Amino acid sequence: MTDSNNSVVLDYDGNCLQLRINEGLEPSVIWNGKLSKLKLKRYLNKNDGTERIKYFKNSLTYISFKKIMSIMFDDANKRGYIFLVTDRLMKYIEAKEIYIKERSNIGILIKQHSSDVVQRFELYKEVVNNELYRPLREQQMWDSFFMCTMKKSSNFSVPGSGKTASVYGMYAYLKHIEKIKKIVMIGPKNSFGSWIDEFNACFGSKQELKVLNIQSEKYHNLDDKKYAIMFESGDKNLLLFNYEGVESYLDELRRIIDGETLLVMDEVHKVKLFNGEMGTRAASVYNASENAGYIVALTGTPIPNSYMDIYNLLHILYRDEYDEFFGFDTKQLRYPTEANIENINFKIKPFYCRTTKSQLGVPLANRDIILETKVTKYENQLFKILLNKYRKNKLTLMIRLLQLESNPQMLLNKLDLNEFKYILDITTDADNIDFVDYSDDIKELIGKVDQTSKFKACISKSVELFNQKKPVIVWCIFVDSMNRLAKELEKHGIRVGCIYGATPIEERTSILDQFRNGELDVLITNPHTLAESVSLHKLCHDAIYFEYSYNLVHLLQSKDRIHRLGLPDGQYTQYYYFMEKFTCNLGDYSIGEQIYDRLHYKEQIMLDAIENNILEEVTSPEEDLNMIFSSLGL
């Protein structure tokens, strides 16, 4: 570029875009017209610069740079002044455009295990194996190599396949070549223990764990946490934060997440949109991640609700490139056509890896055991009453039927969606159609069912497994069910621990440790609290599903607490599902059977998608409810 005395020059110094007006041109030509007021105003940093030089906002991406260039070229042609762009700005934009295309190409080559990357993979493998105490499986090593090479990517491997270990392999390599000093992990609180345990298992004595756990009881308030982030994190190699808290200490996080940070977002499907826009949690993670040198997003369920779930993910990973390279708008993601789905999968395929448990040699679980129970006449009468009472709202009907099967006394209380809204992925309000003004004869009928048929059968199966000296995990939805089951099992001399949302972190850890050490015989919990990042497969191989919903995410994650990488060949894994049979004028009906069939239909869709190397198409909660009650004509 040859500068000119009567020109306007756009430049980028590596930190900030700036517009310079040379001496031969009057600044008012630029700043007093529509150009400044209507077209450039949104990009400019109002509080910085002079008439001769103006600075643009630091948050702009190279896409915005190109838009500003286009605006200036058009205006210069219309009004006859010279507009110039510096060579270093053009080189910066070109490098950015090449980067995403190169990443796409290399991602495909690695996923194909192409001969073009094998030599680099072998060198990577050698370093990682030297740095780790516990070696990675071959497929885990490829996932680790993929994430490291891509710099910003996702790992959608199924739950229980060792995603955390693959990340530690990546960290080991990057630390060895002095690119990274620390991992900042943002995820659910109940994942913290797994990250700590896996670090010790992966590195052993080869690397000392220095952890900052933001949920540690030594931090009594927000000020303590902010102080720890700023002044106690310098020597830490693992820093653990939960999604809910990021907004509270965002400024502090932004100061420590830098180019030498590996940022990990665990269970990233929790970062959701709100009304088509980034919600508070997603926006906080987006802002915290801006300067991270490497970013990895982990989830075994990439689109649990719809293709909209990848909107936040792609914006966080590829903030500069999203509009130019991906360009999916929210309407396309919310209501994708077949052509949209094909294009979405084509675009994102190079940017994620996905490994199944079968690829890692995890032994197959046994065929599910279905335990059907025939209800009493009182239970069946209540079923018909509920069917008539709530037939116009399927969500409320489902919840009430689940309560009927577990403990009809719950029917006398108004629904508290906060107790289980996360388990059911509820987005609608059940309170406005729920009413409990039962007549005295119905209340009397409820009082006649002290223990339901399913409750008795669950106790019987739990005692049977206890007598066989088999530790058991029992999955529920309602806190009432957990407490009643625990109380009844304790009458049989069984040692029981309960974990649900209100259980403090320290108590959860203690109960899990007791269960793992054989000090407890039965663990009772719900999927929202314990279905992520907790490993129980070394001691427990039997799981009872006393209550369950159509939420496939939680089913898969709960199953994988006891069925995951590390099981020896020949080790069985057994799941038991309880189902009650009711009778109505249309014949026999079991909501448990209907939910179970729906879950397995959705699971097969997921498996087929993995086989075809695409993301699965999902169904909405409304579609699930319609299918569950279709045989009743609702």
Beta strands, then each sheet from edge to edge (+ up, - down):
strand 1: 7-12
strand 2: 17-21
strand 3: 44-49
strand 4: 53-56
strand 5: 82-85
strand 6: 152-155
strand 7: 182-187
strand 8: 211-213
strand 9: 238-242
strand 10: 261-265
strand 11: 273-274
strand 12: 277-278
strand 13: 294-298
strand 14: 352-353
strand 15: 369-374
strand 16: 472-475
strand 17: 496-499
strand 18: 522-525
strand 19: 542-545
strand 20: 574-584
strand 21: 587-589
sheet 1: 3+ 4- 2+ 1- 5-
sheet 2: 8+ 9+ 7+ 10+ 13+ 6+ 14+
sheet 3: 11+ 12-
sheet 4: 15+ 20+ 19+ 16+ 18+ 17+
sheet 5: 15+ 20+ 21-
end
